[in-house]
Amino acid sequence: MIVVTGATGNIGRPLTRALAEAGQQVTAVSRHAPTAMTATANVSVSVSVPDGVRHVAADLAEPAGLKPALTGAKALFLLLSGDLHATGANPADIIAVAEAAGVRRVVLLSTQGVSTRPFGGTRIAMRALEDVLRESGLEWAILRPGGFASNALWWAESIRARGVVAAPFGDIGVPVVDPADIAEVAAACLLDDQHTGGVYELTGPEVITPRGQAQAIAAALGSPVRFHDLTREEAKAAMAQSMPAELAEDTLTILGSPSPAELRISPDAERVLGRAPRPFADWAARNVDAFR
């Protein structure tokens, strides 16, 4: 059995589905019951899991509550919720609980910033968690994605209501990665021994600006989308409503002044998947209903 945390999110949903379609027994872990509704970036989505997948409601901030989900599991996909990135959180307890439950392999969703900007508080904490996993005696793999294509869902409400994308740094781009590609890499790492001990930096195939993303969404919709530049302060205030302020500040620093390493298009996804990662336009076309 494989346990997927964050199973109702942008990575967890396709990962859970891919593992189930591969014939694996899967336990999906999220905070909400499968029949609930939750809001993701101002978009209401049904919290559901594929047929045959067991769901366990648990809060990762209470690692002991994961024990029922981990009983009999051979592998764990670990995606930290936002509050576990906050100062004072101790996500290493999750790894200890998994090891005590007999889990043999953990695939950790980390962040590109661990290598590109190693001295920020949230990234120091994530690197410490990576080190705990490396030293645990478990089999492991670490995924370090850059910015997510699905962050564009933050714009869904304003696009639907006013045909507007409001974002900072409109003409500064990074190679955002499709969460479906992250999910496919995670599935490979959970299922294939050859990826044990691997650290994979995951990006999309092209650098794209927020303005360019707005144009791609407009093309998918077949209707105009206007771009409005936010100040950094306006953007931080909006982001801080759903994530720790320090994480919002870190994210804006990367988006506003990406380093050469953060602009680099990584070959790792293609090496694992045997194909190029999907461009943002592909993500926009598949998710266009969120913007209608």
Order of alpha helices (4+ residues) and beta strands (2+ residues): beta-alpha-beta-beta-beta-beta-alpha-beta-alpha-beta-alpha-alpha-beta-alpha-beta-alpha-beta-alpha-beta-alpha-alpha-alpha-alpha-alpha
